[in-house]
Amino acid sequence: MSQFAMPDPLRAQDVPEFVRLLDEARINAGRPSYRAIARRVGLLMRPPRIVASSTVGDVFKIGRRRLDLDLVVAIVRSLGFPESEVARWREACVRVHADAKSGGPTGVFRQLPRDLSTFVGHERLLAELVSALTPCGAPGGPATAIAVLEGMAGVGKTQLAVHAAHALVRDGQYPDGQLYVNLRGFDPVYGPTDTATVLESFLRALDVPARQIPADRAERAAMFRDRVHDRKMLIVLDNAVDEGQVRDLIPAGPACGVLIASRRCLLHLDGVERYVVEPFGVAEAVGLLARTAGVERVAAEPEAARSVVARCGGLPLAVALSAARLRSRPLWTVADLDRRLRDGGLRKLGADAVHRTVDLSYRHLSADAQSLFRSLAAAPGPDFDVFIAAAVADLAASEAEALIEELVDVHLVQQHVPGRYRMHDLVAAHSRAVAISRVDEYDRAVDRGLDYYLNQVVRAAECLAPATAVTQPPVACPPRSGPPLAGFAEAMAWLEDERPSLCAATELAARTGRTNHAWRLPRALWWFLCTRGHTDDWGAANRLAYAAVRELLDTVVNRGILG
């Protein structure tokens, strides 16, 4: 079990809420896959049988009206619950089915998930969010208050949304109720939840008899808007896939508030306040580590704690998983955790959830954007521009720019300064992982990237000092496009902007045995690095060039002897 308390099944008022609580229990039990649960469940059934993963997955569909009691009990047992808890889940499952036969409960108006005791950080963003969703109290307000939380996978959007919703309720806002739904926008098995199904669930929660709920989605949406129009209610729409999924779930009246969380940029929703959730800074991340693993334990090793959260890239999901592992290992020090992260990363700790969440974003990209995402693993340096992205992916600059925007929309890439982009460290690690799985494609992308930089450096050197520029043979893969380098100023500015990437490109060429690039890049860069005072960079590049030339000479000599 994780560090979070298990949900109470007796809170369920109907079958959909029971299913939601059961899925919450699965997540808190380590998020086993439906396939893994199916293997365990088959042995727990009486008599034992083979249970398909799709059968298990069907239990977790939010639109279910009936559940197989024996299968539910076996699933609960497979999650590691004691028999006393299994009995509570059995009781709750029987009760919600009995309620469904009798027409259901009279209303389910308090649907927010439990607020986490481990929540820390995002104080400024939380205050802005609460302020934006606090009704002004003026009569005849123009429209529903809508706030959208956006950010990369694992950055803590759901926790922040739930915490903000609870803060609003504690302040006395939205007294008529709160509706919550996980829209499963990036579910790898079943895909996004159908809006019509969510509307049915909301209408039942609002005490609409099942026989009165229309079959048509548009009619359900109209009924939903009518039922909440004059109510002071908060609607939390978590994990939305796009604007189309949430548009019919937004009330029209001014008394309601809507809080949406999505890893996509929902650009086509009008009248909303948008907030981007960023990874934690060092202090916030160490605070989360301490809150979960123990304040005194973390305070005793401040340097190791800072190193741990740095290896997690400040990503709340990664920090929480690392902290949970530390908490479950009372004999470990924080330095032990740091060493394991250093040697094997999060996957060595069994914390694959980070990579799975990033992979879900990757798999929802278009095929061309997926290809660019993989190719960017071959772009050396801490950031990149459109032209190197186009080069590694073998695209025109305009094509690369459009695909980069798609990556920005799902927060796999951030534009940190005008014209330059970067990936979070854990996203970049996933880019490398999926790229290296296609070795030939990755090698071609590396070749194109190094050819691009060599071609551009030679052009820039000719602009800076034509008299000292050395004529070099053409590269194997000339780039389709590049930045304008029409004179001394433009060439110098480009070289300064790209200097970290050019040094990284030289190191990449040497590390991967591309000796021609490893000596030709420093040869073209020498005048710029020396005259601008970048002596450390020149020294490192020169050593790599010398080693590359020695390797080339040894190869020539050996061929001559063997020949």
Order of alpha helices (4+ residues) and beta strands (2+ residues): alpha-alpha-alpha-alpha-alpha-alpha-beta-alpha-beta-alpha-alpha-beta-alpha-beta-beta-alpha-alpha-alpha-alpha-alpha-alpha-alpha-alpha-alpha-beta-beta-alpha-alpha-alpha-alpha-alpha
